[in-house]
């Protein structure tokens, strides 16, 4: 079963409490999303570690309930 945008957002916010999270359904099919995650906790962190933090927040749902996620991360706007 596909995940809803609200569920993705809630998981990321729960895993990275100081994050601002924007989720976009890229195809309108509930399976292909883009996420922008901005968190001060990413300051000084390499991009690959930022992405890993987001994937960890998703609690293993990538590749299963969550089919595709285009990810953009930053420490600030």
C-alpha positions in Angstrom: 0.0 0.0 0.0 1.3 3.4 -1.0 2.1 6.1 1.7 0.2 9.4 1.9 2.2 12.7 1.8 1.0 13.5 5.3 2.4 10.3 6.7 5.8 10.9 5.0 5.9 14.4 6.4 4.9 13.2 9.9 7.6 10.5 10.0 10.3 13.0 8.9 9.2 15.6 11.4 9.1 13.0 14.2 12.7 11.7 13.3 14.1 15.2 12.7 12.1 17.5 15.1 13.6 20.8 14.1 12.9 20.2 10.4 10.8 22.1 8.0 9.3 19.5 5.6 7.6 20.0 2.2 6.2 17.0 0.4 5.1 17.1 -3.3 3.3 14.3 -5.1 5.2 14.4 -8.4 2.8 12.3 -10.6 -0.4 12.5 -8.6 -0.3 8.8 -8.1 0.6 8.6 -4.4 3.8 6.7 -5.2 6.3 9.3 -6.5 7.2 12.1 -4.1 9.6 14.9 -3.7 10.7 16.0 -0.3 12.5 19.2 0.7 13.8 18.9 4.3 15.4 21.9 5.9 17.0 21.4 9.3 19.5 23.4 11.3 20.8 20.0 12.5 22.2 19.4 9.0 24.7 22.3 9.5 28.2 21.0 8.6 26.9 17.6 7.7 27.8 16.1 4.3 24.8 15.8 2.0 24.9 12.0 2.1 24.6 12.0 5.9 21.7 14.5 5.6 19.9 12.1 3.2 20.7 9.1 5.5 19.1 11.0 8.4 15.9 11.5 6.3 15.9 7.8 5.3 16.4 6.8 8.9 13.4 8.9 9.9 11.3 7.0 7.4 11.9 3.8 9.4 12.7 1.4 6.6 9.7 2.3 4.4 11.9 3.4 1.4 11.6 0.8 -1.4 8.6 -0.8 0.3 5.6 1.3 1.2 7.4 4.4 -0.2 8.2 3.6 -3.8 10.2 6.7 -4.9 11.4 9.8 -3.1 13.3 12.7 -4.7 15.1 14.3 -1.9 16.5 17.8 -1.4 18.1 18.7 2.0 19.6 21.9 3.4 20.6 23.4 6.7 18.7 26.6 6.0 16.6 28.2 3.3 
